[in-house]
Amino acid sequence: MVRPIWRLAQAVAVLALLVTVPRQALAQPDPVCELDRPLVMADLPWASNAFHVAVVRRIVETGFGCTTDVLTGATLPLFNAMKAGRLDVTMEVWKANFPDQWADAVQTGKVVELGINFDDASQGWYVPAWLVQGPDAPASDLKAVSDLPRHKDLFSDPEQRHKGRFYNCSLGWACEAVNTRKLHAYGLADAFTNFRPANGDALAEAIGENYRRKRPFLAYYWAPTWVLGTYDLVRLEEPAHDPEIWQAMMSSRRPAQATAYPQSHVSVGVQAGLMAEAPSLVAFLRRYHTSSALVSEVLAHQRLYGLTAAGTADWFLRRQVGVWSGWVPEAVAARVLAALG
């Protein structure tokens, strides 16, 4: 009974929004955009960024009457394009990945950090929730990585039965090197096989297959992702993040200490010239805010139904009016809803 009531509440919210918008706003199909050119956005190669870009493009095009375009590439080349003014907006700035370059660009006035898109991005080692939670959990005392040595038999490696298996990242990923160091620091290198899948899809498939077959597994993963939105996983506790320990860990192939991944605050960034060029768009982007849990849920829906990023954005905009309508003026929200049908 909860979901129908919730959907009714959403419908009431939409109707209330439309009723409160001035009639002349609804009758203005072609608002005048502040820009006389397309708003150019960073098309970074991962699903959560593609979702955010699609949401912004739909709102900017149908609500503000602007045109948009994307520039495709990797993090640092697109960051340099934004510094040079060839790129307007990056919806996911992971500052921790290039802290010095980002800080320098902000201090020299080339880019502006408008706000936080989501502040709960996370990385860690996960186990299935059914394994550790509930009255019948086989390992209810497994809470932290320090508990893993006495539970290694639960995670038996099919190729080396005397060891457990840890599903790491693929070779070449930064997280693979981090996790390999952690296995040594936590005293697990001899007890667990350091299994590296061929690619990200193979890692997700291993998690999914083990989860569906209800086989215990220990795997690295990160959020927001469709995997965390689809499967009920629990992140094991680690020592709280300590920058000095982290740096020492990354400077040694066999460190004596390890620490949790840093919590990431993922920002919205723009090239500085956009502040004066398009203040209304900047105000919208400044208010844009989501969460890792929300985006993981959205990406799980996208995968389940085989949607494109644009189709997922439209689904989100129809379903979560209460989330996004506060980012924009009422007239803009009404035009977006009208365009969605």
ZAVO-536017 format. One record per residue: residue in one letter; x, y, z of N, C-alpha, C, CB in turn. Coordinates in steps of 0.1 Angstrom, whole numbers, padded with zeros to 4 digits, always signed. Last residue first. Glycine has a CB too. Layout:
N
AXYZXYZXYZXYZ/...
END
This chain:
341
G+0055+0158-0208+0042+0152-0212+0034+0147-0200+0043+0141-0222/L+0078+0171-0207+0079+0156-0204+0065+0150-0208+0082+0154-0190/A+0070+0196-0212+0078+0190-0222+0078+0175-0220+0092+0196-0223/A+0058+0202-0187+0050+0202-0199+0057+0195-0210+0047+0217-0203/L+0081+0201-0170+0070+0191-0169+0061+0190-0181+0061+0194-0157/V+0095+0223-0180+0101+0210-0181+0090+0199-0180+0111+0208-0169/R+0077+0243-0174+0080+0241-0188+0086+0227-0189+0089+0252-0193/A+0077+0242-0146+0064+0239-0153+0067+0236-0168+0055+0251-0152/A+0103+0249-0140+0098+0236-0136+0086+0232-0144+0096+0235-0121/V+0102+0276-0148+0111+0267-0155+0106+0253-0152+0125+0269-0150/A+0083+0286-0130+0080+0287-0144+0089+0277-0152+0082+0301-0149/E+0097+0283-0105+0085+0275-0108+0082+0275-0123+0073+0281-0100/P+0133+0280-0108+0121+0288-0106+0109+0280-0111+0121+0301-0114/V+0150+0251-0095+0148+0260-0106+0135+0269-0102+0145+0253-0119/W+0153+0232-0075+0165+0238-0081+0163+0249-0091+0173+0226-0089/G+0129+0222-0068+0135+0233-0060+0148+0238-0065+0137+0228-0046/S+0125+0201-0085+0117+0214-0087+0123+0225-0079+0103+0211-0085/W+0139+0178-0077+0145+0188-0086+0138+0201-0088+0147+0181-0099/V+0123+0165-0057+0138+0166-0056+0143+0178-0064+0145+0153-0060/G+0097+0164-0065+0100+0170-0053+0115+0172-0050+0095+0162-0042/V+0099+0148-0088+0096+0162-0089+0099+0170-0077+0081+0165-0093/Q+0107+0122-0096+0112+0129-0084+0111+0144-0085+0127+0125-0083/R+0095+0112-0119+0093+0105-0107+0097+0113-0094+0100+0092-0107/R+0103+0128-0140+0088+0125-0138+0086+0120-0124+0083+0115-0148/L+0130+0128-0138+0123+0140-0137+0108+0139-0135+0126+0149-0150/F+0136+0100-0141+0139+0107-0128+0131+0119-0127+0154+0110-0127/W+0128+0097-0168+0122+0089-0157+0123+0096-0144+0127+0074-0157/D+0147+0114-0180+0132+0117-0181+0124+0110-0170+0127+0114-0195/A+0170+0101-0174+0168+0114-0169+0153+0118-0169+0176+0124-0177/T+0167+0077-0188+0168+0076-0174+0165+0090-0167+0181+0071-0169/G+0168+0087-0214+0156+0081-0209+0155+0080-0194+0154+0067-0216/A+0195+0096-0214+0184+0105-0216+0171+0100-0211+0183+0109-0231/A+0209+0072-0211+0210+0082-0200+0199+0092-0201+0224+0089-0201/T+0185+0045-0220+0197+0054-0222+0198+0064-0211+0195+0061-0236/L+0176+0014-0203+0174+0028-0207+0187+0035-0211+0167+0036-0196/G+0171-0012-0194+0179-0010-0206+0177+0004-0212+0175-0020-0216/Y+0160-0017-0170+0151-0015-0181+0158-0011-0194+0141-0004-0177/L+0182-0021-0153+0171-0031-0153+0162-0030-0165+0162-0029-0140/R+0197+0002-0157+0202-0011-0162+0191-0021-0163+0213-0016-0152/Q+0180+0022-0146+0185+0023-0159+0189+0010-0165+0196+0033-0160/H+0178+0013-0119+0166+0013-0128+0170+0014-0143+0157+0025-0124/A+0205+0017-0111+0199+0003-0111+0187+0003-0120+0196-0001-0097/L+0206+0045-0113+0214+0037-0123+0209+0022-0123+0229+0038-0119/V+0188+0052-0092+0185+0056-0106+0193+0047-0116+0188+0071-0108/E+0202+0042-0070+0189+0037-0073+0185+0040-0088+0179+0043-0064/S+0225+0058-0072+0227+0043-0073+0213+0037-0077+0232+0037-0060/V+0214+0083-0067+0220+0080-0080+0221+0065-0082+0233+0087-0082/L+0206+0080-0040+0196+0083-0050+0201+0079-0064+0192+0098-0050/A+0231+0075-0028+0220+0065-0027+0210+0067-0038+0213+0065-0013/S+0245+0098-0032+0250+0086-0038+0239+0075-0038+0262+0081-0030/S+0223+0126-0041+0230+0118-0032+0235+0105-0038+0221+0115-0019/T+0223+0160-0053+0217+0146-0052+0224+0139-0041+0219+0139-0066/H+0217+0193-0064+0222+0184-0054+0215+0171-0053+0221+0191-0040/Y+0218+0225-0077+0218+0211-0081+0224+0202-0070+0225+0208-0094/R+0223+0251-0072+0213+0244-0063+0212+0229-0066+0200+0250-0065/R+0241+0258-0091+0245+0259-0077+0236+0252-0068+0246+0274-0074/L+0225+0255-0114+0236+0245-0112+0241+0246-0097+0247+0248-0121/F+0209+0278-0111+0203+0264-0111+0214+0254-0108+0197+0261-0125/A+0228+0298-0112+0220+0297-0100+0213+0283-0099+0209+0307-0099/V+0237+0294-0138+0246+0292-0127+0238+0290-0114+0256+0304-0126/L+0214+0302-0152+0219+0288-0153+0228+0285-0142+0226+0286-0167/S+0214+0329-0144+0203+0321-0141+0207+0306-0142+0191+0323-0150/P+0239+0340-0155+0237+0339-0140+0225+0330-0136+0234+0353-0135/A+0258+0337-0178+0245+0330-0176+0242+0329-0161+0245+0316-0183/E+0281+0353-0178+0274+0351-0191+0260+0345-0188+0281+0341-0199/A+0292+0353-0153+0286+0366-0158+0278+0363-0170+0297+0376-0161/M+0299+0326-0151+0292+0333-0140+0286+0346-0144+0303+0336-0129/L+0313+0317-0172+0299+0314-0172+0292+0322-0161+0297+0299-0171/G+0340+0322-0167+0333+0332-0176+0318+0330-0176+0338+0331-0189/A+0350+0300-0153+0347+0312-0146+0338+0322-0154+0360+0319-0142/Q+0335+0269-0158+0345+0278-0162+0340+0292-0158+0347+0278-0178/V+0324+0250-0129+0321+0257-0142+0333+0265-0145+0308+0266-0141/G+0314+0220-0111+0323+0231-0115+0320+0237-0128+0338+0225-0115/V+0302+0203-0084+0298+0209-0097+0307+0220-0100+0283+0213-0098/S+0319+0176-0067+0314+0189-0069+0309+0192-0083+0325+0199-0066/V+0318+0152-0043+0318+0154-0057+0311+0167-0061+0312+0142-0064/H+0337+0142-0018+0327+0152-0020+0328+0156-0035+0329+0165-0011/S+0345+0110-0005+0346+0120-0016+0334+0129-0017+0348+0113-0030/Q+0365+0098+0021+0351+0101+0016+0352+0112+0006+0342+0105+0028/P+0393+0077+0014+0387+0090+0018+0373+0091+0013+0396+0102+0013/Y+0394+0043+0025+0394+0053+0014+0388+0066+0019+0386+0048+0002/A+0410+0035+0057+0398+0036+0048+0401+0045+0036+0386+0039+0055/T+0444+0023+0058+0433+0032+0063+0422+0032+0053+0437+0046+0066/A+0471+0004+0071+0462+0009+0060+0451+0017+0067+0457-0003+0052/Q+0506-0005+0077+0493+0001+0081+0485+0005+0069+0495+0013+0090/A+0528-0015+0064+0524-0021+0077+0511-0016+0082+0535-0017+0087/P+0529-0022+0029+0528-0013+0040+0524-0021+0053+0518-0002+0037/R+0545-0030+0004+0540-0039+0015+0539-0031+0028+0549-0051+0017/R+0552-0009-0012+0545-0021-0018+0539-0030-0008+0555-0028-0027/S+0546+0025-0002+0552+0012+0000+0544+0001-0007+0553+0009+0016/S+0531+0047-0005+0545+0048-0008+0553+0035-0007+0552+0059+0000/M+0506+0042+0004+0508+0043-0011+0522+0044-0015+0500+0055-0017/M+0510+0044+0031+0506+0031+0025+0509+0031+0010+0491+0029+0028/A+0516+0070+0034+0527+0060+0037+0523+0047+0031+0529+0059+0052/Q+0491+0081+0028+0503+0085+0020+0514+0074+0022+0508+0099+0023/W+0476+0070+0049+0473+0067+0034+0485+0070+0026+0461+0076+0030/I+0487+0081+0071+0488+0067+0069+0485+0063+0055+0478+0059+0078/E+0480+0108+0065+0494+0104+0067+0496+0089+0065+0499+0109+0080/P+0451+0108+0064+0459+0111+0053+0474+0107+0053+0458+0126+0051/D+0430+0083+0074+0441+0091+0079+0450+0095+0068+0449+0084+0091/H+0398+0070+0079+0408+0076+0069+0417+0085+0076+0401+0083+0058/A+0395+0045+0104+0391+0058+0098+0402+0064+0089+0387+0068+0109/P+0399+0011+0096+0403+0022+0104+0400+0035+0096+0419+0022+0106/E+0367-0002+0084+0382-0001+0083+0386+0010+0093+0387+0002+0068/E+0339-0024+0080+0346-0013+0087+0361-0014+0085+0342-0012+0102/L+0324-0033+0049+0331-0036+0062+0339-0024+0067+0341-0048+0059/R+0292-0026+0037+0307-0022+0036+0313-0026+0050+0309-0007+0032/V+0269-0047+0023+0273-0041+0035+0288-0038+0034+0270-0049+0048/L+0242-0048-0002+0256-0050+0003+0259-0042+0015+0266-0048-0008/D+0219-0057-0021+0220-0052-0007+0233-0057-0002+0208-0058+0001/Y+0220-0045-0055+0222-0056-0045+0224-0050-0031+0235-0064-0049/T+0214-0021-0069+0207-0033-0072+0208-0044-0060+0212-0039-0084/G+0230+0000-0062+0216+0003-0062+0207-0010-0064+0212+0012-0073/L+0255-0010-0064+0250-0007-0051+0236-0004-0050+0258+0005-0045/V+0254-0013-0093+0256-0025-0084+0251-0022-0070+0271-0029-0084/W+0252+0013-0103+0240+0004-0104+0242-0008-0095+0237+0000-0118/T+0268+0036-0080+0268+0027-0091+0255+0019-0091+0280+0017-0091/P+0284+0062-0063+0272+0056-0067+0274+0048-0080+0262+0067-0070/A+0305+0036-0048+0292+0042-0050+0293+0057-0054+0283+0041-0038/W+0323+0006-0054+0322+0020-0051+0308+0025-0054+0332+0028-0059/Y+0341-0024-0041+0332-0017-0050+0331-0002-0046+0318-0023-0051/Y+0357-0055-0036+0358-0041-0036+0346-0035-0045+0371-0036-0041/A+0343-0083-0019+0346-0076-0031+0348-0061-0028+0336-0079-0042/L+0336-0115-0010+0342-0103-0005+0347-0096-0017+0354-0106+0005/F+0307-0137-0006+0318-0131-0014+0323-0119-0007+0314-0128-0029/P+0287-0166-0004+0294-0155+0003+0305-0150-0006+0300-0160+0016/R+0260-0172-0026+0273-0176-0022+0281-0164-0015+0282-0182-0034/K+0235-0169-0038+0237-0168-0023+0249-0175-0019+0224-0175-0016/R+0233-0166-0064+0234-0179-0060+0235-0180-0045+0246-0186-0066/R+0232-0138-0065+0220-0145-0069+0221-0160-0064+0218-0145-0084/Y+0258-0132-0057+0247-0127-0049+0234-0135-0052+0244-0112-0052/N+0274-0143-0077+0275-0148-0063+0263-0144-0055+0288-0143-0056/E+0265-0127-0098+0263-0142-0098+0264-0148-0084+0274-0148-0107/G+0272-0101-0090+0258-0104-0092+0256-0119-0092+0254-0099-0106/I+0300-0103-0087+0292-0099-0076+0278-0104-0078+0293-0084-0073/A+0306-0109-0114+0310-0118-0103+0302-0115-0091+0325-0117-0100/E+0297-0086-0127+0291-0099-0130+0294-0109-0119+0295-0105-0143/A+0315-0067-0118+0301-0066-0115+0293-0079-0117+0294-0055-0123/L+0339-0077-0129+0337-0076-0115+0323-0075-0111+0345-0063-0110/A+0332-0076-0156+0335-0089-0150+0334-0088-0135+0349-0094-0155/D+0331-0048-0160+0319-0056-0162+0321-0070-0155+0316-0058-0177/G+0358-0040-0155+0347-0036-0146+0334-0044-0147+0344-0022-0148/N+0379-0069-0163+0374-0055-0164+0363-0052-0154+0369-0053-0179/A+0389-0093-0153+0394-0088-0166+0390-0073-0167+0389-0095-0177/P+0395-0093-0117+0387-0096-0129+0393-0089-0141+0372-0092-0127/R+0418-0106-0096+0416-0094-0104+0408-0097-0117+0430-0087-0108/F+0422-0117-0064+0416-0120-0077+0413-0107-0084+0404-0129-0075/N+0442-0127-0043+0440-0113-0048+0435-0115-0062+0453-0105-0047/T+0432-0150-0019+0436-0148-0032+0433-0134-0037+0430-0158-0042/F+0440-0147+0016+0431-0145+0005+0438-0144-0009+0423-0132+0008/A+0461-0152+0033+0449-0159+0036+0439-0158+0024+0442-0153+0048/D+0482-0136+0026+0484-0151+0026+0471-0159+0028+0494-0155+0036/A+0472-0111+0029+0478-0115+0016+0480-0130+0015+0491-0108+0014/L+0463-0100+0053+0454-0109+0045+0460-0115+0033+0441-0102+0042/G+0472-0079+0068+0476-0093+0071+0468-0103+0064+0476-0095+0086/Y+0466-0053+0061+0457-0060+0070+0460-0074+0073+0443-0059+0064/A+0487-0049+0043+0487-0041+0056+0477-0048+0066+0483-0027+0053/H+0480-0066+0022+0493-0068+0029+0492-0061+0043+0505-0062+0021/L+0456-0055+0014+0457-0069+0017+0469-0072+0025+0456-0077+0005/K+0464-0028+0007+0456-0031+0019+0456-0046+0024+0441-0026+0017/R+0477-0032-0017+0485-0028-0005+0477-0030+0008+0488-0013-0006/T+0455-0039-0032+0466-0049-0030+0475-0045-0018+0475-0049-0043/N+0440-0016-0031+0435-0028-0024+0446-0038-0022+0424-0034-0032/V+0457+0001-0046+0453+0005-0032+0449-0008-0025+0442+0015-0032/A+0457-0011-0071+0470-0009-0064+0467-0006-0049+0478+0002-0070/E+0431-0010-0078+0437-0023-0077+0450-0022-0069+0440-0028-0091/C+0425+0017-0080+0420+0010-0068+0426-0004-0067+0405+0009-0069/A+0435+0024-0105+0442+0029-0093+0437+0021-0081+0439+0044-0091/W+0438-0003-0129+0429+0007-0121+0437+0011-0109+0416+0000-0118/G+0456-0022-0136+0456-0009-0143+0448+0001-0137+0453-0011-0157/L+0435-0050-0132+0449-0045-0133+0449-0032-0141+0458-0055-0139/S+0403-0044-0116+0412-0049-0127+0426-0043-0126+0405-0046-0140/C+0398-0048-0080+0396-0041-0093+0405-0048-0104+0400-0026-0092/N+0392-0080-0064+0398-0067-0065+0393-0060-0078+0414-0068-0065/Y+0377-0102-0044+0375-0096-0057+0380-0082-0058+0360-0097-0062/F+0394-0126-0026+0390-0112-0026+0389-0107-0040+0400-0104-0018/R+0388-0158-0013+0390-0150-0025+0385-0136-0023+0382-0156-0037/G+0407-0178+0010+0395-0171+0006+0398-0163-0007+0391-0161+0017/K+0424-0210+0006+0424-0195+0008+0410-0190+0005+0434-0189-0002/H+0421-0236+0001+0427-0233+0014+0427-0218+0017+0441-0239+0016/R+0414-0238-0026+0404-0240-0015+0408-0236-0001+0399-0254-0015/Q+0418-0222-0052+0427-0225-0041+0419-0226-0028+0438-0213-0040/E+0396-0221-0069+0409-0226-0075+0419-0228-0064+0414-0215-0085/P+0375-0210-0054+0373-0223-0060+0386-0229-0067+0363-0222-0071/D+0381-0198-0022+0385-0196-0036+0383-0209-0043+0399-0190-0038/S+0358-0192+0003+0367-0201-0003+0369-0198-0018+0362-0215-0001/F+0347-0176+0023+0350-0170+0010+0359-0178+0001+0355-0156+0011/L+0347-0190+0047+0334-0186+0040+0335-0181+0026+0327-0175+0048/D+0373-0190+0054+0367-0202+0048+0353-0200+0042+0366-0213+0059/K+0378-0166+0067+0383-0168+0053+0376-0180+0046+0398-0169+0053/H+0372-0157+0092+0361-0161+0083+0365-0164+0069+0351-0149+0083/R+0394-0149+0105+0387-0161+0111+0375-0165+0102+0383-0158+0125/P+0402-0127+0089+0410-0139+0090+0403-0151+0096+0422-0136+0099/L+0382-0106+0092+0382-0115+0080+0391-0127+0082+0387-0107+0069/D+0381-0087+0111+0374-0100+0114+0376-0110+0103+0359-0097+0117/S+0392-0065+0100+0400-0072+0111+0394-0085+0115+0402-0063+0123/V+0372-0054+0085+0383-0062+0078+0391-0069+0088+0392-0052+0070/A+0342-0060+0104+0353-0052+0100+0363-0061+0093+0360-0045+0112/K+0321-0078+0111+0318-0063+0110+0329-0055+0103+0316-0058+0124/L+0309-0107+0117+0318-0101+0107+0314-0087+0105+0318-0109+0094/D+0290-0118+0133+0301-0111+0140+0311-0106+0130+0308-0121+0149/S+0273-0132+0116+0268-0120+0122+0279-0112+0129+0257-0123+0132/A+0274-0151+0095+0286-0145+0100+0282-0131+0106+0297-0143+0089/P+0249-0161+0087+0260-0171+0089+0272-0165+0096+0265-0177+0077/A+0219-0149+0101+0232-0146+0093+0243-0155+0097+0236-0131+0096/D+0195-0151+0113+0201-0163+0107+0213-0161+0099+0190-0170+0098/P+0188-0125+0121+0189-0135+0131+0196-0148+0126+0176-0139+0137/G+0208-0100+0103+0196-0108+0105+0199-0119+0115+0191-0113+0092/Q+0238-0098+0084+0227-0092+0091+0215-0101+0092+0223-0079+0084/V+0257-0111+0070+0262-0105+0082+0250-0099+0090+0272-0095+0080/L+0247-0122+0046+0258-0129+0053+0260-0124+0067+0270-0128+0045/W+0229-0104+0036+0223-0116+0042+0234-0124+0050+0217-0125+0032/A+0246-0085+0024+0239-0082+0037+0234-0094+0044+0228-0072+0035/P+0277-0095+0011+0263-0094+0010+0256-0093+0023+0257-0107+0003/V+0304-0071+0015+0299-0085+0016+0284-0084+0014+0303-0092+0029/Y+0331-0049+0003+0317-0052+0006+0314-0067+0007+0308-0046-0005/W+0353-0023+0009+0352-0038+0007+0338-0042+0012+0363-0045+0015/G+0350+0009-0009+0353+0000+0002+0352-0015-0002+0344+0003+0014/Q+0340+0042-0013+0347+0031-0018+0350+0022-0007+0360+0035-0026/S+0315+0068-0021+0323+0059-0012+0330+0048-0019+0314+0054-0001/A+0299+0099-0018+0306+0090-0027+0315+0081-0018+0313+0096-0038/D+0285+0119-0005+0286+0106+0001+0291+0095-0008+0272+0102+0007/D+0277+0143-0016+0288+0143-0006+0291+0130+0000+0286+0154+0004/F+0270+0155-0048+0267+0146-0038+0280+0144-0029+0263+0132-0043/N+0275+0182-0057+0265+0174-0063+0261+0163-0053+0271+0168-0076/I+0282+0212-0040+0284+0197-0040+0272+0190-0047+0285+0193-0025/G+0292+0241-0060+0286+0234-0048+0288+0219-0049+0271+0237-0047/L+0308+0255-0078+0295+0260-0074+0289+0254-0062+0286+0258-0086/E+0340+0265-0082+0332+0253-0076+0319+0259-0071+0341+0247-0065/V+0353+0277-0112+0345+0280-0100+0338+0268-0095+0335+0292-0102/V+0384+0285-0129+0372+0277-0127+0365+0281-0113+0375+0261-0127/K+0402+0305-0128+0399+0299-0141+0386+0291-0140+0410+0291-0146/G+0414+0318-0106+0401+0323-0111+0397+0317-0125+0403+0337-0113/T+0435+0307-0092+0438+0317-0103+0426+0322-0111+0447+0310-0113/Q+0422+0290-0075+0429+0302-0070+0432+0312-0080+0441+0297-0063/V+0412+0270-0093+0403+0279-0085+0409+0292-0080+0397+0271-0072/A+0436+0260-0102+0427+0266-0111+0416+0274-0104+0419+0255-0119/D+0447+0250-0078+0454+0261-0086+0445+0267-0095+0466+0255-0093/A+0429+0230-0071+0431+0241-0062+0438+0253-0070+0439+0237-0050/W+0433+0212-0093+0420+0219-0091+0422+0231-0082+0410+0209-0084/Q+0460+0204-0090+0455+0211-0102+0442+0219-0100+0454+0201-0114/D+0458+0192-0065+0467+0203-0067+0463+0211-0079+0481+0199-0068/P+0439+0170-0068+0437+0181-0058+0445+0194-0061+0440+0176-0044/F+0427+0149-0084+0437+0159-0089+0436+0172-0080+0435+0162-0104/N+0410+0134-0069+0418+0127-0079+0429+0136-0085+0410+0122-0090/A+0395+0150-0053+0406+0142-0046+0415+0135-0057+0399+0131-0038/K+0376+0161-0069+0387+0169-0066+0399+0160-0061+0384+0180-0057/W+0357+0152-0092+0363+0144-0081+0376+0151-0078+0365+0129-0086/V+0330+0167-0104+0344+0170-0102+0349+0162-0090+0346+0186-0100/E+0305+0162-0123+0312+0154-0113+0326+0158-0113+0310+0139-0116/M+0297+0181-0142+0288+0178-0131+0294+0169-0120+0276+0171-0137/T+0312+0209-0156+0315+0195-0152+0306+0192-0140+0330+0193-0149/V+0307+0233-0181+0302+0227-0169+0307+0212-0168+0287+0227-0168/D+0320+0244-0204+0313+0252-0194+0311+0246-0181+0300+0257-0200/L+0349+0245-0223+0339+0237-0217+0333+0244-0205+0346+0223-0212/R+0367+0264-0230+0361+0257-0241+0350+0247-0236+0371+0248-0249/G+0382+0276-0210+0369+0282-0214+0362+0275-0225+0372+0296-0217/A+0404+0264-0199+0406+0273-0211+0393+0279-0216+0412+0264-0222/K+0392+0249-0179+0401+0260-0175+0403+0270-0187+0415+0254-0171/M+0380+0230-0195+0372+0239-0187+0380+0251-0183+0366+0232-0175/A+0402+0217-0206+0393+0224-0215+0384+0234-0208+0384+0214-0223/N+0412+0205-0183+0420+0215-0190+0411+0224-0200+0431+0209-0197/F+0391+0187-0178+0394+0197-0168+0402+0209-0175+0402+0191-0156/L+0394+0171-0200+0382+0179-0200+0384+0190-0189+0370+0170-0196/P+0419+0159-0195+0417+0167-0207+0405+0176-0206+0416+0158-0219/L+0412+0146-0169+0422+0157-0170+0421+0165-0183+0436+0152-0168/T+0391+0127-0176+0390+0137-0165+0399+0149-0168+0393+0131-0152/A+0384+0122-0211+0388+0118-0198+0389+0130-0188+0402+0110-0198/G+0356+0130-0232+0370+0128-0229+0372+0123-0215+0377+0141-0231/T+0334+0151-0251+0337+0138-0246+0352+0137-0243+0333+0127-0256/L+0313+0177-0246+0326+0174-0250+0331+0161-0243+0336+0186-0247/V+0280+0185-0257+0289+0178-0248+0303+0177-0255+0284+0164-0245/D+0255+0211-0257+0264+0202-0264+0273+0196-0253+0272+0210-0275/T+0223+0229-0259+0234+0223-0252+0243+0214-0261+0229+0215-0240/T+0203+0259-0259+0208+0247-0266+0220+0242-0258+0212+0250-0280/C+0176+0270-0238+0189+0270-0243+0192+0258-0251+0199+0272-0232/G+0152+0272-0223+0152+0275-0237+0166+0276-0244+0145+0287-0240/F+0148+0264-0197+0155+0277-0199+0156+0281-0214+0169+0277-0194/G+0134+0239-0201+0131+0249-0190+0136+0263-0193+0135+0244-0177/T+0146+0225-0221+0131+0227-0221+0127+0237-0211+0124+0214-0218/E+0174+0228-0217+0168+0229-0230+0153+0232-0230+0170+0217-0238/V+0178+0225-0190+0183+0237-0196+0176+0239-0210+0198+0236-0198/I+0167+0199-0185+0161+0211-0178+0166+0224-0185+0167+0212-0163/R+0182+0183-0202+0167+0183-0203+0162+0196-0197+0161+0171-0197/R+0208+0188-0192+0204+0191-0206+0189+0192-0208+0210+0181-0215/V+0206+0177-0166+0208+0191-0168+0204+0196-0182+0223+0195-0165/V+0202+0150-0172+0192+0157-0164+0193+0172-0167+0193+0154-0149/A+0225+0144-0186+0212+0142-0193+0201+0150-0185+0208+0128-0194/V+0244+0147-0166+0245+0156-0178+0231+0155-0185+0256+0151-0187/H+0237+0127-0148+0236+0141-0144+0236+0151-0156+0248+0145-0135/F+0242+0104-0164+0229+0107-0159+0227+0122-0155+0226+0098-0147/A+0270+0106-0168+0261+0107-0180+0246+0110-0175+0261+0093-0188/N+0279+0102-0142+0280+0115-0148+0271+0117-0160+0295+0117-0153/S+0271+0075-0139+0265+0085-0130+0267+0099-0136+0271+0085-0116/A+0287+0061-0158+0272+0062-0159+0266+0073-0151+0266+0049-0155/W+0316+0076-0174+0309+0067-0165+0295+0071-0163+0317+0068-0151/P+0335+0094-0189+0331+0080-0193+0326+0072-0182+0343+0074-0199/L+0320+0127-0193+0330+0118-0187+0325+0104-0189+0332+0122-0172/D+0314+0153-0209+0309+0139-0211+0319+0130-0206+0305+0136-0226/A+0307+0185-0198+0317+0174-0198+0311+0160-0198+0326+0175-0185/M+0289+0208-0219+0291+0200-0207+0301+0189-0209+0277+0194-0203/V+0281+0240-0230+0289+0228-0233+0292+0221-0220+0303+0231-0240/L+0254+0256-0243+0261+0253-0230+0268+0240-0232+0250+0252-0218/P+0256+0272-0275+0253+0260-0267+0261+0261-0253+0256+0247-0274/R+0249+0308-0275+0257+0296-0280+0253+0284-0271+0272+0299-0279/D+0241+0329-0262+0238+0329-0276+0246+0318-0283+0242+0343-0282/L+0224+0326-0230+0236+0323-0239+0232+0324-0254+0241+0309-0236/E+0199+0330-0219+0210+0340-0216+0222+0338-0225+0214+0339-0202/C+0170+0324-0239+0182+0319-0232+0192+0330-0230+0188+0307-0239/V+0137+0330-0235+0149+0335-0241+0161+0331-0232+0148+0351-0241/P+0113+0303-0239+0119+0314-0231+0132+0318-0238+0122+0309-0217/D+0088+0293-0256+0102+0295-0260+0108+0306-0252+0102+0299-0275/P+0063+0291-0245+0070+0278-0249+0085+0281-0252+0063+0272-0261/Q+0044+0304-0223+0057+0308-0229+0065+0296-0233+0065+0317-0219/A+0023+0296-0208+0020+0300-0222+0033+0305-0229+0010+0311-0222/L+0032+0293-0183+0028+0281-0190+0026+0284-0205+0016+0275-0184/A+0034+0320-0176+0046+0312-0177+0044+0299-0185+0052+0308-0163/Q+0008+0329-0175+0017+0334-0186+0030+0326-0187+0020+0349-0184/R-0001+0318-0152-0006+0313-0165+0003+0317-0176-0020+0318-0167/P+0023+0310-0126+0015+0319-0133+0011+0315-0147+0022+0333-0134/V+0019+0280-0108+0027+0287-0118+0018+0297-0125+0034+0278-0128/T+0002+0265-0092+0007+0277-0086+0016+0285-0096+0016+0273-0075/V-0005+0243-0108-0015+0252-0104-0009+0266-0100-0024+0246-0094/L+0020+0229-0110+0014+0235-0122+0003+0245-0118+0008+0224-0130/L+0023+0222-0083+0033+0230-0089+0027+0237-0101+0045+0222-0093/A+0000+0205-0079+0002+0217-0071+0012+0227-0078+0006+0214-0057/L+0007+0185-0097-0005+0193-0099-0004+0206-0092-0018+0186-0095/V+0030+0174-0084+0030+0179-0097+0019+0189-0100+0031+0168-0107/A+0018+0166-0059+0029+0176-0059+0030+0183-0073+0042+0170-0055/V+0000+0147-0068-0005+0159-0061+0006+0170-0062-0009+0156-0047/A+0019+0128-0076+0010+0134-0086+0004+0147-0080-0001+0124-0089/Q+0031+0122-0052+0039+0128-0062+0030+0135-0073+0048+0117-0069/A+0009+0110-0039+0015+0122-0033+0024+0129-0044+0024+0119-0021/L+0006+0088-0055-0005+0098-0054+0001+0111-0049-0016+0093-0045/R+0029+0074-0049+0027+0079-0062+0016+0090-0063+0024+0068-0072/W+0024+0068-0022+0036+0077-0025+0034+0083-0039+0049+0069-0025/I+0003+0051-0025+0001+0063-0017+0012+0073-0021+0001+0061-0002/P+0016+0030-0039+0005+0038-0045+0002+0051-0038-0008+0030-0045/R+0036+0022-0019+0039+0028-0032+0028+0035-0038+0044+0017-0041/V+0021+0011+0004+0029+0024+0005+0032+0030-0008+0043+0020+0012/M+0008-0012+0000+0000+0000+0000+0008+0013+0000-0009+0000+0012/
END
